[in-house]
Amino acid sequence: MRSSAIAVSGLRKAYGDKVVLDGVDFDVAAGSIFSLLGPNGAGKTTTVNILTTLMKHDAGSVRIAGHDVASETKKVRSAIGVTGQYAAVDELLTGRENLRLMTDLKRVPNGDKLVDQLLERFDLVASADKMSATYSGGMRRKLDLAMTLVGNPEIIFLDEPTTGLDPRSRRTMWQIVRELVAEGTTIFLTTQYLEEADQLADRIAVLNGGRLVAQGTPEELKRQIPGTHVRFRFADQFELDAAARILVEATRDDEELILRVPSDGETRSLRALLDRLDASGLDAQEFSVQRPDLDDVFLALTENTSTEHLSKEAIAQ
């Protein structure tokens, strides 16, 4: 069993009478990706600020890489790297100069060698001596993450690392994150893209109104939400009608010639449905098991929070 890179217990924070975090508990295993989701105002930013020593908490305990954030602040800071929503690069410097600045600030021995290694790893060699002001959004994000890696942090906090990136650049960042974890780095991820959390996270916690309302693997969270069904599509209206008379529990979509049958999605249940159709000589053109996705989980767990102004893709901001 992996040790905890981050251990949070009973975390509380209030601003006057407004309680922002109310008894938050979670552990992040070393060498894993942990994603914190929640609607605006849920307390995500406050949580990250406390974990990264930028803000003091009112009660509870927080240990980062085995160090207490309140009493061992310097040790915590030496163990972490932070990449914010906006790339923190100096536009008046080249990519190489940005990296060299970080190696100088952190007094890294053989700094020039490390700079060359990072430029190669992040595919920035060709643009290394160009002003970072000329970089695309994806290149800036890669440079920002490369700068974060100077000093070899055990734990990296990624705050919405792919916001505004095109799909290709986003997937490049995903691959880099996976490589870091494979090397033993722990990633604490906040993201506005539910697909990103689903693709990357080993565990997900959903924060709502200052409290954790659920946590687990993506699959564990999805299984908490009802709505799994088998979707059948038929060739014509005649077969749709006939199937509907047999599968009376189904809901139908006449325009698409589809029946949706509630099911647990397991093999035995699926076989029983197919046998019922086969016994009447009916054959669906196609069928599939449809399960709730992370969007459904998020909406169900935060239903008391207004999300009308958010798109489905960006619902977890």
Summary of the structure (lengths in Angstrom):
residues: 317
radius of gyration: 24.2
end to end distance: 31.5
largest distance: 76.4
contacts: 976
relative contact order: 0.14
helix: 36%
strand: 26%
